[in-house]
């Protein structure tokens, strides 16, 4: 069975071999043929040549002069990989697609674990493992190693939307449609960079404004981040308030998102009160 995989990569000549080799190992363990598409996002180093030597398909994009991380351009970068998949493989040959960063090393049973979860629960349309040492919500899918059902991705237009919050939209949409998007904690990833190291927290705030997040929810997210970096938490709030961005999600998704956030805040307060008692 075939699984196409997209890796956006800018100046990743050093990390890419470790990532690709780990993908090959988990591919063999799960007995799936993973076709790796590296989207070379205007690299100044040997990312293109390294990817070719590793046996990857390569899509070369022009150098835009800045990193796409944390911007809507990252969605466009990954979409270039999806376009390559649509143009080069019959969609009847695969049921899933994968998305990976160029700086992730996967446990050998990573793909096997995710596939077992999806096959045992047909309601799961998207799932991912977790970076070692990183906390994550069970009902959230973000970062590297996302496995997505092709039929669901077709429903999404087989692309990410051009949002700052491009990564969040499919997860919220899945829950809105009564599907499941889940973190599978037994599937492990070793990040070659410190998790969240490259996040622009201003843009994170812009994304939360775009997806219609409640201001109180944003503040609570900023407070949580302040335990690690006060600067990051302030930039998150400032991006939400001062960016000039507007809510861009469809109204029905925004209303669903806000209802979810209210419930989550209520549950946290309730849990705290229970502990006090």
Secondary structure, DSSP 8 states (H G I E B T S, - for coil): -EEEEEEEESS-TTTHHHHHHHHHHHHHHHT-EEEEEEEEES-SSSHHHHHHHTT-EEEEE---SS--TTSHHHHHHHHHHHHHHHHHS-GGGEEEEEEE-TTEEE-TTHHHHHHHHHHH-TTEEEEEEEETT----TT---SS-EEEEHHHHHHTTSS--SSTTHHHHHHHHHHHTT-EEEEEEEEEEEESS-TTTT--HHHHHHHHHHTT--HHHHHHHHHHHHTT-HHHHHHHHHHHHHS-----S-HHHHHHHHHHHHHHHHHHHHHHHHHH-
